[in-house]
Amino acid sequence: MKKINTGVIGTGFIGPSHIEALRRLGYVNIIATADINKKVAKEKAEQLNVDKFYGDYKELLAEKSIEVVHVCTPNHLHYPIVKEVLLAGKHVVCEKPLAINPEQGRDLLKLVKKTGLVAAVHFNLRFYPLVQQAKAMIEAGEIGDILAINGSYQQDWLLYRTDYNWRLESEFSGKSRAVVDIGSHWLDMVEYISGIKIEKVYADFCTFFKTRKKPVKSIETYTGKILKSSDYKDIKINTEDYATVLLRFNNGAHGSMTVNQAAAGRKNRLAFELYGTKMSIAWNSENPNEMWIGKRDSKNELLIKDPSIMNSSVRQYSSYPGGHAEGFPDTSKQLFNNVYKQISAGKEPGFDFPTFEDGYRELILCDVIFDSALKEKWKEVK
Ligand SMILES: NC(=O)c1ccc[n+]([C@@H]2O[C@H](COP(=O)([O-])OP(=O)(O)OC[C@H]3O[C@@H](n4cnc5c(N)ncnc54)[C@H](O)[C@@H]3O)[C@@H](O)[C@H]2O)c1
């Protein structure tokens, strides 16, 4: 397969995981990275053995040999940077959320259609092997008609008032936090696997910590030291730590999603339970190699990830035999493989990955959920 040259903008947490996943494909050259924090840019380029690194992403975009750009910066920069990537004639993989409001998302979608470039959003959690298996079983009619979908996405990294990150400032994350940051993955996954669409929502939001303590210097500065109260300043928080959203789907099914970023002990747990007229399935991302299958008239089953017993249509999404666990880093590898095959194939459609249409859909859903919480009313998804 022809080698493809790529650049990655933003090398904090997720940027390096894009690079690792791309390298596993075997046909992607990482030409350069860019990070506004020059220290981070240099350290990560050295750690990841990337020859070129920039402080200004515009210099990366000026590299003629780069065909694809991954945008891994905080949310508020997705729109302006992705726009520049597309105008530079390069394919793009944008982290979620695609932008910080639906208007920006619509603008990017229009631009993608005009340029004909390949544009993907990194809703990577779709690519756990057993999530693909769930989708295949639903499509094959094994679950029957869907009656209800319930679930949650919970984490505990914001349990303490002193926990801090740019995501807590709406200027950088957008007006909603927990729903956009983690709920968007759940909503994307559930619509993707079930094939049904959310039509109406009723949301209840809570900000457990109305103020938080922001470190006045970089947290790294304090590594190994005990922080004093003078090392923090109080910051007002105007985004939600928690939300429960009632859902109605276009086939008549009902559902609910809870997101919580202050759930002690839940490290990073996306869970869904899907109830059909023939059977049920349940899965969660902290135990991703097992799927529970619930039956009324016979024994329940526990499906352990094993490509040889998965539906043949999705076997390709499990690269290792049964008993060899696959996890978070594998999901990006599978997603990128489809995106880059699409790039190689040119105009031929056919590879499955989350597109800017999907990214725009999530922006609309999250916006309606926010509006419902604000007005304390059922809201329709237009
Ligand atoms: N798909 C997933 O599972 C997943 C997981 C984590 C994060 N994300 C998304 O990835 C994005 C980044 O999150 P993160 O956790 O890696 O954040 P992070 O803070 O760890 O990293 C962001 C990096 O972007 C850099 N940056 C900021 N402004 C820049 C600019 N103008 N030019 C170049 N670099 C700039 C920062 O210096 C930082 O190193 C977010 O949008 C987040 O929602 C997705």
PDBQT file of the ligand as one rigid body, heavy atoms in Angstrom, charges set to zero:
ROOT
HETATM    1  N1  LIG A 401     -11.538  10.362  21.356  1.00  0.00    +0.000 N 
HETATM    2  C1  LIG A 401     -11.136  10.271  22.599  1.00  0.00    +0.000 C 
HETATM    3  O1  LIG A 401     -11.279   9.233  23.227  1.00  0.00    +0.000 OA
HETATM    4  C2  LIG A 401     -10.482  11.468  23.250  1.00  0.00    +0.000 A 
HETATM    5  C3  LIG A 401      -9.743  11.321  24.449  1.00  0.00    +0.000 A 
HETATM    6  C4  LIG A 401      -9.128  12.451  24.991  1.00  0.00    +0.000 A 
HETATM    7  C5  LIG A 401      -9.256  13.681  24.378  1.00  0.00    +0.000 A 
HETATM    8  N2  LIG A 401      -9.994  13.806  23.243  1.00  0.00    +0.000 N 
HETATM    9  C6  LIG A 401     -10.141  15.135  22.585  1.00  0.00    +0.000 C 
HETATM   10  O2  LIG A 401      -8.843  15.535  22.143  1.00  0.00    +0.000 OA
HETATM   11  C7  LIG A 401      -8.683  16.934  22.288  1.00  0.00    +0.000 C 
HETATM   12  C8  LIG A 401      -7.415  17.204  23.117  1.00  0.00    +0.000 C 
HETATM   13  O3  LIG A 401      -7.572  16.633  24.389  1.00  0.00    +0.000 OA
HETATM   14  P1  LIG A 401      -6.304  16.221  25.289  1.00  0.00    +0.000 P 
HETATM   15  O4  LIG A 401      -6.866  15.459  26.437  1.00  0.00    +0.000 OA
HETATM   16  O5  LIG A 401      -5.253  15.596  24.447  1.00  0.00    +0.000 OA
HETATM   17  O6  LIG A 401      -5.832  17.657  25.797  1.00  0.00    +0.000 OA
HETATM   18  P2  LIG A 401      -4.390  18.064  26.294  1.00  0.00    +0.000 P 
HETATM   19  O7  LIG A 401      -4.564  19.329  27.034  1.00  0.00    +0.000 OA
HETATM   20  O8  LIG A 401      -3.705  16.923  26.971  1.00  0.00    +0.000 OA
HETATM   21  O9  LIG A 401      -3.603  18.346  24.925  1.00  0.00    +0.000 OA
HETATM   22  C9  LIG A 401      -3.911  19.400  24.076  1.00  0.00    +0.000 C 
HETATM   23  C10 LIG A 401      -2.604  19.933  23.467  1.00  0.00    +0.000 C 
HETATM   24  O10 LIG A 401      -2.921  20.933  22.499  1.00  0.00    +0.000 OA
HETATM   25  C11 LIG A 401      -1.933  21.934  22.593  1.00  0.00    +0.000 C 
HETATM   26  N3  LIG A 401      -2.394  23.183  21.978  1.00  0.00    +0.000 N 
HETATM   27  C12 LIG A 401      -3.175  24.151  22.531  1.00  0.00    +0.000 A 
HETATM   28  N4  LIG A 401      -3.328  25.171  21.663  1.00  0.00    +0.000 NA
HETATM   29  C13 LIG A 401      -2.640  24.834  20.531  1.00  0.00    +0.000 A 
HETATM   30  C14 LIG A 401      -2.409  25.476  19.299  1.00  0.00    +0.000 A 
HETATM   31  N5  LIG A 401      -2.920  26.691  18.996  1.00  0.00    +0.000 N 
HETATM   32  N6  LIG A 401      -1.627  24.855  18.378  1.00  0.00    +0.000 NA
HETATM   33  C15 LIG A 401      -1.082  23.648  18.651  1.00  0.00    +0.000 A 
HETATM   34  N7  LIG A 401      -1.261  22.992  19.812  1.00  0.00    +0.000 NA
HETATM   35  C16 LIG A 401      -2.037  23.574  20.744  1.00  0.00    +0.000 A 
HETATM   36  C17 LIG A 401      -1.657  22.056  24.093  1.00  0.00    +0.000 C 
HETATM   37  O11 LIG A 401      -0.411  22.687  24.340  1.00  0.00    +0.000 OA
HETATM   38  C18 LIG A 401      -1.689  20.591  24.520  1.00  0.00    +0.000 C 
HETATM   39  O12 LIG A 401      -0.402  20.002  24.492  1.00  0.00    +0.000 OA
HETATM   40  C19 LIG A 401      -9.981  17.446  22.940  1.00  0.00    +0.000 C 
HETATM   41  O13 LIG A 401     -10.790  18.023  21.952  1.00  0.00    +0.000 OA
HETATM   42  C20 LIG A 401     -10.639  16.210  23.522  1.00  0.00    +0.000 C 
HETATM   43  O14 LIG A 401     -12.046  16.269  23.504  1.00  0.00    +0.000 OA
HETATM   44  C21 LIG A 401     -10.604  12.730  22.697  1.00  0.00    +0.000 A 
ENDROOT
TORSDOF 0
